[in-house]
């Protein structure tokens, strides 16, 4: 187990970009040493919180500077080695490039919307730039919750980039009357970047609210959705108790497939918290409901065999040629999801 000083000293000696990324994750990742120190600030108060916060910020700034400088050095080394090894035979005919293709993200969204349309879900959307009320407070997220911290959320002047599609849930319920059955797909933003996380990614959130809705409805519905999306009737779906401020009870959902024998987390869900219903003037004694949220890129990675989330956004034509789909390969009720 390394401490912060050891990891910072290790940066200049790291010889590969992969090794440097590992050091960065141990320092600044979601469970990194520096990130954990930021989370611990919530338990402090007064001058102690200010003093420790300033010190942690200085350590973080220094670490980010060293990581950036070393990354640039390693990238230059890799580029020189690549140029020395790669040659181009200009006598070869040009390769055919698939034009007008569909990205795995768009394909996964289309497939999921196709499945959900069978259950009579309507479509709802909202702004990418939100305020504190819609992104946090209306969703029963406490003022000291870690998700509000600057190392998790991108803040603007008196606004922020939404960290989930849940604000759409609030806006929709404010402007309509129950019962509800709608989905909210869209981009979301979080200050995170590694092989399985990106500063911008896509989510699909679903909400069902009616009289006499219970957790059994949620479980049965999600089991059918997952079996349909992964096109595997024998898929094992596991519900693990969890905690989300906006649902109670809450669960994280894992799947076990023929390809993956170990449980893989795919989404979060739960019964909508009574406080959330009260915030949009719905009587929780009369109406209940459930919500679920899934990361589109994660679903695409699992279904199409993609190992690194960052590749979705790098624009590498060779990667796109391999993973993108034909523009005609869209899901339909006759042909199914995939060709």
Secondary structure, DSSP 4 states (H G I P E B T S, - for coil): ---HHHHHHHHTT--SHHHHHHHHHHHHSTT-HHHHHHHHGGG--HHHHHHHHHHHHHHHHHHHHHHHHHHHHHHHHHHHHHHHH----TTSPPPP---S-B-HHHHHHHHHHHHHHTTT-EE----SEE-HHHHTGGGT--TT-GGGSTTTS-EETTEEE-SSTHHHHHHHHHHS-S-EEEEEEEEEE-S--BTTB-SEEEEEEEEEEETT--HHHHHHHHHHHHHHHTT-TT-EEEEEEEEETTEEEEEEEEEE-SS--S-EEEEEEEEEPHHHHHHTT--TTT-EEEEEEEEHHHHHHHHHT---GGGGGS--HHHHHHH-B-TT---BTTTBS--
